[in-house]
Amino acid sequence: MENTDALAPYMNSRICGMRSRLLPRAEFENLLDLGDAGRVADALLSGPYQQEMAEALTRYHGADAVEDAVTRNLVATFNTLYGLTQGYLRELTQIFLLRWDLIAVKSLLRARRHNLDEATASMGLMPGPSMTVAVQKSFLAHDSMESLIGALASWKPSLCGVLEEALPAYQAANEVTPLEERLDREYFVTSVKTLRAAEDDDAKILRTALQMEIDRINMRTIFQLKDPSLGADALAERLLPHGLLHASTLQNMATARDAQHAAELLSGTAYKEMADRFFMFVQTMRYSPLERLFDSLIIRHLKRESRVHVMSIAVLMHYTWLKYNEVVNLRLIARGEASKLPRGRIREEVVYA
């Protein structure tokens, strides 16, 4: 296993330049003030999205053009970052970036489950390093879940092969949850177990970030499925192992009498902020603001890691999350303004990292 220090200065220099082109907070505020998705698209004709935005406007308009441009830019960023790495660092980067292919696959499964047409489905799709916009559109052509799963399993067996095993559970439940949970277990849990064998800082940093994602998934499962009709044992069986939260904490959350009391058990953990803002979920029954809060927690964690381990994969991971967050913000603003949502509702899910 070679040392990554020789590559790190060059990689850090490149990423520093890329980070300098991220949009400042004031720019997001300006875009929110525009109040129109078409004007957002026009504003993005200058700056880091200029090329993709100009191309997108030849095929789309408004929010559709913004989403096409920023997602294509994100895929290009993934490829650039992967190209900066070599050897062992590339192996770790591949594991890290696979997280976004996983998200892309999940969005395809949901679109197929709800029989969305290509135009509607495209609104909710996020790309991955391998799951580009063009590849996603080819998968949208499949007219059944069985056909889509077969194609996904052939496309990336290491990630999607388990979907064929979970297909009977999907057919019985007629919902994508069994498929998504199988994907999460295959990627997050398997990756964490694999990385535990390594003792270097890079592997530890990646492993911890993935363990945080396991905690995210488990918290979402508890908060959204906490219901008297679902027994505590049945709920506990759905939780993923090998996260950072102690097993006893998860067990107590699973057996708490309701989601509010489950959230209070987070007060003594690294996720205290999730507990403090749980009222957002109680008031609106929308979990997405808490998801975005968790994004900010991961970004802050990786920022600290990148400052402590300045010649590590943390630098690449932190920038990747910053870039992804920027793209999510732009999509939220464009789609929110196209839907004429109140500015406060849009800002609720915009994360300033």
NUTI-55539 format. One record per residue (C-alpha): residue number from 0; x, y, z. Coordinates in pm, 1 decimal, padded with zeros to 6 digits. Example, Ala and Ser with C-alpha at 12.3 -4.5 7.8 and 13.67 -1.06 7.14 Angstrom:
+-----+----------+----------+----------+
! num !        x !        y !        z !
+-----+----------+----------+----------+
!   0 !  01230.0 ! -00450.0 !  00780.0 !
!   1 !  01367.0 ! -00106.0 !  00714.0 !
+-----+----------+----------+----------+
//
This chain:
+-----+----------+----------+----------+
! num !        x !        y !        z !
+-----+----------+----------+----------+
!   0 !  00000.0 !  00000.0 !  00000.0 !
!   1 !  00176.1 !  00310.6 ! -00118.8 !
!   2 !  00184.1 !  00635.4 !  00070.0 !
!   3 ! -00041.1 !  00905.7 ! -00074.9 !
!   4 !  00175.2 !  01197.0 !  00043.8 !
!   5 !  00359.3 !  01224.2 ! -00289.3 !
!   6 !  00033.4 !  01278.4 ! -00477.2 !
!   7 ! -00139.9 !  01492.5 ! -00214.3 !
!   8 !  00030.5 !  01831.1 ! -00283.4 !
!   9 ! -00069.8 !  01824.1 ! -00651.6 !
!  10 ! -00419.9 !  01703.7 ! -00571.8 !
!  11 ! -00464.2 !  01963.1 ! -00298.5 !
!  12 ! -00347.5 !  02240.4 ! -00529.1 !
!  13 ! -00598.2 !  02140.6 ! -00796.4 !
!  14 ! -00881.0 !  02106.3 ! -00548.6 !
!  15 ! -00795.0 !  02443.3 ! -00393.2 !
!  16 ! -00842.2 !  02601.2 ! -00734.2 !
!  17 ! -01171.9 !  02419.1 ! -00784.9 !
!  18 ! -01293.5 !  02523.5 ! -00440.8 !
!  19 ! -01224.7 !  02888.0 ! -00522.2 !
!  20 ! -01486.1 !  02864.3 ! -00798.1 !
!  21 ! -01767.0 !  02752.3 ! -00568.8 !
!  22 ! -02051.1 !  03002.7 ! -00543.8 !
!  23 ! -02049.5 !  03227.1 ! -00233.9 !
!  24 ! -02350.6 !  03252.7 ! -00004.9 !
!  25 ! -02437.2 !  03595.2 ! -00143.6 !
!  26 ! -02484.0 !  03441.7 ! -00488.2 !
!  27 ! -02747.7 !  03200.2 ! -00358.6 !
!  28 ! -02927.9 !  03489.1 ! -00191.6 !
!  29 ! -02922.6 !  03678.2 ! -00520.9 !
!  30 ! -03068.1 !  03377.1 ! -00702.4 !
!  31 ! -03342.8 !  03347.2 ! -00441.9 !
!  32 ! -03427.1 !  03713.7 ! -00498.9 !
!  33 ! -03478.7 !  03657.0 ! -00872.5 !
!  34 ! -03806.6 !  03474.8 ! -00815.1 !
!  35 ! -03802.0 !  03309.8 ! -01156.4 !
!  36 ! -03630.1 !  02992.3 ! -01277.0 !
!  37 ! -03565.2 !  03143.1 ! -01619.1 !
!  38 ! -03375.0 !  03430.1 ! -01463.0 !
!  39 ! -03176.9 !  03181.5 ! -01253.3 !
!  40 ! -03074.7 !  03007.1 ! -01575.3 !
!  41 ! -02968.6 !  03338.2 ! -01727.1 !
!  42 ! -02764.8 !  03423.6 ! -01416.7 !
!  43 ! -02575.1 !  03094.5 ! -01445.3 !
!  44 ! -02462.1 !  03183.2 ! -01798.1 !
!  45 ! -02164.7 !  03345.9 ! -01632.2 !
!  46 ! -01937.0 !  03167.4 ! -01389.5 !
!  47 ! -01846.6 !  02799.7 ! -01346.1 !
!  48 ! -02167.3 !  02668.6 ! -01508.9 !
!  49 ! -02141.4 !  02885.7 ! -01819.1 !
!  50 ! -02065.4 !  02613.0 ! -02073.3 !
!  51 ! -02320.5 !  02359.3 ! -01949.0 !
!  52 ! -02584.8 !  02629.1 ! -01907.5 !
!  53 ! -02542.6 !  02755.1 ! -02263.3 !
!  54 ! -02575.4 !  02399.7 ! -02395.1 !
!  55 ! -02877.0 !  02323.6 ! -02175.3 !
!  56 ! -03064.9 !  02631.7 ! -02295.8 !
!  57 ! -03054.0 !  02498.1 ! -02652.3 !
!  58 ! -03273.1 !  02205.1 ! -02538.3 !
!  59 ! -03459.0 !  02318.7 ! -02227.2 !
!  60 ! -03573.5 !  02629.4 ! -02045.3 !
!  61 ! -03622.0 !  02742.2 ! -01687.8 !
!  62 ! -03572.9 !  02487.5 ! -01410.6 !
!  63 ! -03523.2 !  02201.8 ! -01657.5 !
!  64 ! -03229.3 !  02384.7 ! -01812.2 !
!  65 ! -03077.0 !  02461.0 ! -01472.2 !
!  66 ! -03105.8 !  02099.8 ! -01358.3 !
!  67 ! -02954.7 !  01966.8 ! -01679.8 !
!  68 ! -02662.7 !  02209.9 ! -01664.8 !
!  69 ! -02568.6 !  02170.2 ! -01300.4 !
!  70 ! -02601.9 !  01790.5 ! -01300.9 !
!  71 ! -02378.7 !  01758.9 ! -01607.1 !
!  72 ! -02127.6 !  01986.0 ! -01438.1 !
!  73 ! -02138.1 !  01763.9 ! -01129.2 !
!  74 ! -02064.6 !  01450.5 ! -01332.5 !
!  75 ! -01769.0 !  01628.6 ! -01494.4 !
!  76 ! -01646.4 !  01721.6 ! -01146.1 !
!  77 ! -01668.6 !  01360.1 ! -01029.6 !
!  78 ! -01459.2 !  01253.0 ! -01327.2 !
!  79 ! -01202.5 !  01527.9 ! -01269.0 !
!  80 ! -01160.6 !  01431.0 ! -00904.7 !
!  81 ! -01124.1 !  01063.7 ! -00988.9 !
!  82 ! -00861.2 !  01155.8 ! -01246.7 !
!  83 ! -00655.3 !  01334.3 ! -00980.9 !
!  84 ! -00599.1 !  01010.6 ! -00790.9 !
!  85 ! -00377.6 !  00707.7 ! -00840.8 !
!  86 ! -00318.5 !  00368.1 ! -00682.9 !
!  87 ! -00455.3 !  00316.1 ! -00333.2 !
!  88 ! -00603.9 !  00665.2 ! -00313.7 !
!  89 ! -00793.5 !  00593.7 ! -00635.3 !
!  90 ! -00933.0 !  00273.2 ! -00484.1 !
!  91 ! -01064.8 !  00467.8 ! -00185.5 !
!  92 ! -01197.2 !  00746.4 ! -00407.4 !
!  93 ! -01385.2 !  00491.1 ! -00615.5 !
!  94 ! -01554.0 !  00356.6 ! -00301.8 !
!  95 ! -01638.1 !  00711.0 ! -00190.6 !
!  96 ! -01780.9 !  00825.8 ! -00525.3 !
!  97 ! -01989.8 !  00509.8 ! -00559.2 !
!  98 ! -02214.8 !  00669.5 ! -00299.9 !
!  99 ! -02353.5 !  00899.8 ! -00570.9 !
! 100 ! -02413.1 !  00613.7 ! -00812.9 !
! 101 ! -02616.0 !  00457.1 ! -00532.6 !
! 102 ! -02829.8 !  00769.8 ! -00501.5 !
! 103 ! -02880.2 !  00774.1 ! -00877.7 !
! 104 ! -02992.1 !  00410.7 ! -00879.6 !
! 105 ! -03239.9 !  00476.9 ! -00599.3 !
! 106 ! -03392.9 !  00768.0 ! -00788.2 !
! 107 ! -03440.4 !  00544.0 ! -01092.8 !
! 108 ! -03611.4 !  00277.7 ! -00882.8 !
! 109 ! -03853.2 !  00534.4 ! -00738.2 !
! 110 ! -03930.4 !  00674.8 ! -01082.0 !
! 111 ! -04007.3 !  00326.5 ! -01214.5 !
! 112 ! -04220.3 !  00237.3 ! -00912.0 !
! 113 ! -04437.8 !  00545.3 ! -00967.6 !
! 114 ! -04450.7 !  00498.5 ! -01345.8 !
! 115 ! -04318.3 !  00847.5 ! -01408.8 !
! 116 ! -04261.8 !  00960.5 ! -01764.8 !
! 117 ! -03911.1 !  01066.6 ! -01863.4 !
! 118 ! -03977.8 !  01439.3 ! -01830.4 !
! 119 ! -04127.5 !  01407.7 ! -01481.7 !
! 120 ! -03874.9 !  01150.2 ! -01363.4 !
! 121 ! -03583.0 !  01367.2 ! -01472.6 !
! 122 ! -03682.0 !  01629.9 ! -01213.7 !
! 123 ! -03592.0 !  01393.8 ! -00929.0 !
! 124 ! -03284.3 !  01227.5 ! -01074.8 !
! 125 ! -02934.4 !  01297.4 ! -00949.1 !
! 126 ! -02635.9 !  01171.8 ! -01149.3 !
! 127 ! -02338.0 !  00971.1 ! -01031.9 !
! 128 ! -01982.4 !  00925.7 ! -01156.6 !
! 129 ! -02089.5 !  00630.1 ! -01371.8 !
! 130 ! -02462.0 !  00702.6 ! -01379.4 !
! 131 ! -02444.3 !  01003.0 ! -01611.1 !
! 132 ! -02749.4 !  01191.1 ! -01738.3 !
! 133 ! -02736.4 !  00998.8 ! -02067.1 !
! 134 ! -02711.6 !  00662.8 ! -01889.1 !
! 135 ! -03002.0 !  00755.1 ! -01661.9 !
! 136 ! -03220.9 !  00837.4 ! -01958.6 !
! 137 ! -03145.4 !  00500.0 ! -02116.0 !
! 138 ! -03260.6 !  00328.0 ! -01796.8 !
! 139 ! -03581.1 !  00533.0 ! -01789.5 !
! 140 ! -03683.3 !  00356.7 ! -02110.5 !
! 141 ! -03742.9 !  00029.2 ! -01924.3 !
! 142 ! -04115.0 ! -00028.4 ! -01879.8 !
! 143 ! -04109.3 ! -00259.8 ! -01577.3 !
! 144 ! -03922.2 ! -00288.6 ! -01249.1 !
! 145 ! -03807.0 ! -00637.2 ! -01344.7 !
! 146 ! -03656.2 ! -00510.2 ! -01669.1 !
! 147 ! -03491.8 ! -00212.0 ! -01497.8 !
! 148 ! -03337.4 ! -00425.7 ! -01223.8 !
! 149 ! -03201.4 ! -00669.7 ! -01479.4 !
! 150 ! -03040.3 ! -00383.3 ! -01670.4 !
! 151 ! -02896.6 ! -00225.2 ! -01353.9 !
! 152 ! -02752.6 ! -00558.5 ! -01239.4 !
! 153 ! -02577.0 ! -00595.8 ! -01575.2 !
! 154 ! -02456.0 ! -00234.8 ! -01569.9 !
! 155 ! -02284.4 ! -00250.4 ! -01226.9 !
! 156 ! -02304.4 ! -00598.1 ! -01068.7 !
! 157 ! -02093.6 ! -00497.4 ! -00766.9 !
! 158 ! -02357.1 ! -00242.9 ! -00660.5 !
! 159 ! -02682.6 ! -00356.3 ! -00821.0 !
! 160 ! -02650.4 ! -00733.6 ! -00836.4 !
! 161 ! -02826.2 ! -00759.1 ! -00498.5 !
! 162 ! -03138.6 ! -00600.2 ! -00647.4 !
! 163 ! -03225.5 ! -00927.5 ! -00817.6 !
! 164 ! -03216.4 ! -01099.3 ! -00477.9 !
! 165 ! -03447.4 ! -00832.3 ! -00332.7 !
! 166 ! -03693.1 ! -00835.4 ! -00624.2 !
! 167 ! -03933.9 ! -01088.9 ! -00465.0 !
! 168 ! -03958.3 ! -00867.8 ! -00154.1 !
! 169 ! -04038.5 ! -00568.8 ! -00376.6 !
! 170 ! -04305.4 ! -00766.0 ! -00561.2 !
! 171 ! -04462.9 ! -00874.3 ! -00232.8 !
! 172 ! -04460.2 ! -00526.5 ! -00076.2 !
! 173 ! -04511.8 ! -00327.0 ! -00398.2 !
! 174 ! -04276.9 ! -00058.5 ! -00268.3 !
! 175 ! -03910.5 !  00022.2 ! -00324.2 !
! 176 ! -03807.1 !  00007.4 !  00042.4 !
! 177 ! -03678.2 ! -00354.1 !  00026.0 !
! 178 ! -03469.0 ! -00261.3 ! -00278.6 !
! 179 ! -03325.7 !  00053.5 ! -00121.5 !
! 180 ! -03246.6 ! -00118.6 !  00206.9 !
! 181 ! -03067.0 ! -00398.4 !  00023.2 !
! 182 ! -02858.5 ! -00144.6 ! -00169.6 !
! 183 ! -02770.4 !  00043.1 !  00149.8 !
! 184 ! -02665.2 ! -00274.7 !  00324.9 !
! 185 ! -02453.8 ! -00386.6 !  00029.9 !
! 186 ! -02273.1 ! -00055.6 ! -00015.6 !
! 187 ! -02244.4 !  00109.5 !  00325.3 !
! 188 ! -02217.7 ! -00191.8 !  00555.2 !
! 189 ! -01993.6 ! -00393.5 !  00324.6 !
! 190 ! -01764.6 ! -00094.6 !  00262.0 !
! 191 ! -01729.3 ! -00018.9 !  00633.7 !
! 192 ! -01646.6 ! -00381.6 !  00711.6 !
! 193 ! -01387.7 ! -00386.3 !  00433.0 !
! 194 ! -01225.0 ! -00060.9 !  00546.0 !
! 195 ! -01195.5 ! -00180.5 !  00905.7 !
! 196 ! -00906.2 ! -00401.2 !  00797.4 !
! 197 ! -00699.6 ! -00092.2 !  00705.9 !
! 198 ! -00526.5 !  00123.0 !  00966.9 !
! 199 ! -00415.8 !  00421.9 !  00755.7 !
! 200 ! -00571.2 !  00766.2 !  00801.2 !
! 201 ! -00732.1 !  00771.7 !  00455.7 !
! 202 ! -00924.7 !  00449.3 !  00514.6 !
! 203 ! -01028.5 !  00563.6 !  00863.0 !
! 204 ! -01156.5 !  00897.8 !  00731.4 !
! 205 ! -01361.7 !  00730.6 !  00459.5 !
! 206 ! -01490.2 !  00465.8 !  00698.7 !
! 207 ! -01608.9 !  00725.7 !  00950.1 !
! 208 ! -01795.2 !  00920.7 !  00681.7 !
! 209 ! -01969.8 !  00603.3 !  00567.2 !
! 210 ! -02056.0 !  00518.5 !  00928.0 !
! 211 ! -02217.3 !  00861.0 !  00960.4 !
! 212 ! -02426.6 !  00776.9 !  00654.9 !
! 213 ! -02533.1 !  00451.5 !  00821.5 !
! 214 ! -02644.8 !  00658.5 !  01121.1 !
! 215 ! -02836.6 !  00888.6 !  00885.2 !
! 216 ! -03020.0 !  00592.6 !  00731.9 !
! 217 ! -03100.8 !  00442.9 !  01072.0 !
! 218 ! -03231.9 !  00772.7 !  01209.1 !
! 219 ! -03451.3 !  00818.9 !  00903.9 !
! 220 ! -03584.5 !  00465.3 !  00942.6 !
! 221 ! -03670.5 !  00524.0 !  01308.2 !
! 222 ! -03820.3 !  00870.4 !  01262.7 !
! 223 ! -04029.0 !  00787.3 !  00957.5 !
! 224 ! -04140.4 !  00436.5 !  01052.6 !
! 225 ! -04193.8 !  00486.9 !  01425.8 !
! 226 ! -04550.5 !  00364.3 !  01452.8 !
! 227 ! -04737.5 !  00145.8 !  01702.6 !
! 228 ! -04836.3 ! -00085.6 !  01417.2 !
! 229 ! -04469.8 ! -00171.6 !  01358.2 !
! 230 ! -04322.1 ! -00355.7 !  01654.2 !
! 231 ! -03990.0 ! -00248.1 !  01802.1 !
! 232 ! -03828.2 ! -00577.9 !  01707.9 !
! 233 ! -03941.5 ! -00546.6 !  01346.7 !
! 234 ! -03809.1 ! -00190.7 !  01337.6 !
! 235 ! -03475.9 ! -00291.5 !  01492.6 !
! 236 ! -03429.0 ! -00562.0 !  01228.5 !
! 237 ! -03434.4 ! -00295.9 !  00958.4 !
! 238 ! -03151.3 ! -00095.1 !  01113.3 !
! 239 ! -02805.6 ! -00120.2 !  00959.1 !
! 240 ! -02509.5 ! -00231.4 !  01172.4 !
! 241 ! -02162.6 ! -00074.7 !  01200.4 !
! 242 ! -02263.0 !  00290.9 !  01228.1 !
! 243 ! -02117.7 !  00531.1 !  01486.2 !
! 244 ! -02423.3 !  00530.9 !  01712.9 !
! 245 ! -02396.4 !  00267.3 !  01983.6 !
! 246 ! -02620.6 ! -00035.9 !  01938.8 !
! 247 ! -02788.7 !  00032.6 !  02274.9 !
! 248 ! -02877.4 !  00387.1 !  02165.2 !
! 249 ! -03037.3 !  00255.4 !  01848.2 !
! 250 ! -03223.5 ! -00010.5 !  02045.3 !
! 251 ! -03356.3 !  00251.7 !  02287.9 !
! 252 ! -03461.1 !  00472.5 !  01997.0 !
! 253 ! -03637.4 !  00179.4 !  01831.4 !
! 254 ! -03827.9 !  00099.7 !  02152.4 !
! 255 ! -03912.3 !  00463.2 !  02238.4 !
! 256 ! -04286.1 !  00526.2 !  02250.2 !
! 257 ! -04279.5 !  00773.7 !  01961.8 !
! 258 ! -04045.9 !  00952.1 !  01719.9 !
! 259 ! -04017.7 !  01259.9 !  01944.2 !
! 260 ! -03885.0 !  01054.6 !  02235.3 !
! 261 ! -03655.2 !  00866.0 !  01999.2 !
! 262 ! -03507.3 !  01197.5 !  01884.5 !
! 263 ! -03445.1 !  01308.8 !  02244.2 !
! 264 ! -03207.6 !  01014.0 !  02286.7 !
! 265 ! -02973.6 !  01182.6 !  02036.6 !
! 266 ! -02908.5 !  01471.7 !  02276.2 !
! 267 ! -02604.3 !  01302.3 !  02424.6 !
! 268 ! -02453.9 !  01205.5 !  02089.2 !
! 269 ! -02269.3 !  01377.1 !  01806.0 !
! 270 ! -02610.9 !  01430.8 !  01645.5 !
! 271 ! -02750.7 !  01658.3 !  01915.9 !
! 272 ! -02835.0 !  01915.4 !  01648.1 !
! 273 ! -03070.4 !  01664.9 !  01485.8 !
! 274 ! -03258.1 !  01633.4 !  01814.7 !
! 275 ! -03265.7 !  02010.7 !  01865.2 !
! 276 ! -03428.6 !  02064.1 !  01526.2 !
! 277 ! -03657.3 !  01763.2 !  01527.3 !
! 278 ! -03952.8 !  01997.3 !  01575.3 !
! 279 ! -03916.4 !  02079.7 !  01204.6 !
! 280 ! -04015.6 !  01723.0 !  01122.0 !
! 281 ! -04297.9 !  01716.3 !  01378.8 !
! 282 ! -04448.6 !  02040.6 !  01247.7 !
! 283 ! -04425.0 !  01968.7 !  00874.9 !
! 284 ! -04392.6 !  01587.5 !  00854.4 !
! 285 ! -04126.4 !  01653.8 !  00590.6 !
! 286 ! -03797.1 !  01481.9 !  00658.6 !
! 287 ! -03603.9 !  01658.5 !  00382.8 !
! 288 ! -03495.7 !  01956.2 !  00601.7 !
! 289 ! -03339.4 !  01708.9 !  00846.2 !
! 290 ! -03168.1 !  01531.6 !  00556.6 !
! 291 ! -03017.3 !  01861.8 !  00451.5 !
! 292 ! -02911.7 !  01929.3 !  00810.9 !
! 293 ! -02731.2 !  01596.4 !  00808.9 !
! 294 ! -02556.4 !  01697.2 !  00486.2 !
! 295 ! -02421.7 !  02001.5 !  00668.9 !
! 296 ! -02303.0 !  01783.2 !  00958.9 !
! 297 ! -02103.1 !  01563.7 !  00722.3 !
! 298 ! -01957.9 !  01867.1 !  00545.6 !
! 299 ! -01848.9 !  02021.1 !  00876.0 !
! 300 ! -01697.5 !  01692.0 !  00988.6 !
! 301 ! -01497.2 !  01659.0 !  00666.0 !
! 302 ! -01385.5 !  02020.6 !  00691.8 !
! 303 ! -01235.6 !  01945.9 !  01033.2 !
! 304 ! -01073.6 !  01627.9 !  00902.8 !
! 305 ! -00923.9 !  01809.2 !  00603.0 !
! 306 ! -00761.2 !  02063.0 !  00835.9 !
! 307 ! -00617.0 !  01797.8 !  01065.8 !
! 308 ! -00511.4 !  01559.2 !  00787.1 !
! 309 ! -00403.7 !  01805.2 !  00519.6 !
! 310 ! -00247.8 !  01539.5 !  00295.9 !
! 311 ! -00537.7 !  01295.4 !  00304.1 !
! 312 ! -00848.8 !  01191.6 !  00115.1 !
! 313 ! -01044.8 !  01423.2 !  00347.6 !
! 314 ! -00951.9 !  01718.3 !  00122.5 !
! 315 ! -01108.7 !  01549.8 ! -00180.6 !
! 316 ! -01410.7 !  01428.9 !  00016.6 !
! 317 ! -01477.5 !  01771.6 !  00166.8 !
! 318 ! -01467.8 !  01942.0 ! -00171.1 !
! 319 ! -01689.9 !  01674.0 ! -00328.1 !
! 320 ! -01954.4 !  01729.6 ! -00064.6 !
! 321 ! -01928.7 !  02108.0 ! -00106.1 !
! 322 ! -01977.7 !  02074.3 ! -00480.9 !
! 323 ! -02265.6 !  01831.5 ! -00442.5 !
! 324 ! -02429.1 !  02063.3 ! -00189.2 !
! 325 ! -02395.4 !  02355.0 ! -00431.1 !
! 326 ! -02567.1 !  02157.9 ! -00706.9 !
! 327 ! -02847.6 !  02051.3 ! -00472.6 !
! 328 ! -02895.2 !  02415.2 ! -00368.9 !
! 329 ! -02916.6 !  02531.3 ! -00729.7 !
! 330 ! -03166.7 !  02260.4 ! -00818.5 !
! 331 ! -03377.7 !  02342.2 ! -00512.7 !
! 332 ! -03381.1 !  02712.5 ! -00594.8 !
! 333 ! -03464.8 !  02663.7 ! -00962.6 !
! 334 ! -03734.5 !  02403.8 ! -00901.5 !
! 335 ! -03876.3 !  02595.3 ! -00606.3 !
! 336 ! -03902.8 !  02918.3 ! -00802.2 !
! 337 ! -04055.8 !  02735.8 ! -01098.3 !
! 338 ! -04318.7 !  02596.8 ! -00858.7 !
! 339 ! -04371.0 !  02941.9 ! -00703.5 !
! 340 ! -04289.4 !  02815.3 ! -00356.0 !
! 341 ! -04251.2 !  03078.2 ! -00082.6 !
! 342 ! -03895.2 !  03198.6 ! -00049.6 !
! 343 ! -03882.0 !  03083.1 !  00312.5 !
! 344 ! -03980.8 !  02730.5 !  00213.1 !
! 345 ! -03699.5 !  02715.0 ! -00042.2 !
! 346 ! -03444.0 !  02863.0 !  00198.2 !
! 347 ! -03541.7 !  02601.8 !  00457.5 !
! 348 ! -03365.3 !  02336.7 !  00251.8 !
! 349 ! -03075.8 !  02544.4 !  00117.1 !
! 350 ! -02756.0 !  02458.2 !  00305.6 !
! 351 ! -02476.7 !  02714.0 !  00332.4 !
! 352 ! -02162.3 !  02511.3 !  00389.9 !
+-----+----------+----------+----------+
//
